[in-house]
């Protein structure tokens, strides 16, 4: 097999993104043939032994897996949790391959979560330069005022960071406590922090789509393989 850079190998194996791999290599957590790895070094996947935190890193197989999961509330979007909380890994055990979440969806949120063992695609979709629209249906405890709606749609700074523009409107229906958020980035608990900043409390938060991929028709806690068209769409955006 052709040699590859160590950070690409770690990403392709689904261990972490290339950016994180560079940080972990610099921290001395990656070894190749019992020697500390260096950023940019090339390895032969067929002949070199790669270890991360003392554990062997091996390809997950030639077959790439792409699925979508309808994550219920009460599950963390990780493969393990030091606090003993339920993880999305428990919901996809029957996939047959180790797949990793693309991006985040916090413990109290539900809805669409993409998972894959294709580290290259995951890294691409999570990169800050991405421009994929993510749509959330958010129920708040009190009906927003026009002033609050104006602030949500205006310039906002959260945790010292200037957010990219977000489109917020009332969802279809007669319940004016239900809002539809469309954003192009996914900072940690962004929607909850935005609502808090204008005096609104989130009662329920559900992601319904990432680009053209939706959670429609998928029961809570259930998963399904992405179609060939959906996979191609993700690779092209």
Helices and strands as residue ranges (DSSP letters): E 4-5, H 6-12, H 18-26, E 30-32, E 35-36, E 42-43, E 50-52, E 55-56, E 66-71, G 88-91, G 93-95, E 100-101, E 110-116, H 119-126, E 134-140, H 146-153, E 157-158, E 161-162, E 167-170, E 178-183, H 190-197, E 202-210, E 213-214, E 223-225, H 228-236
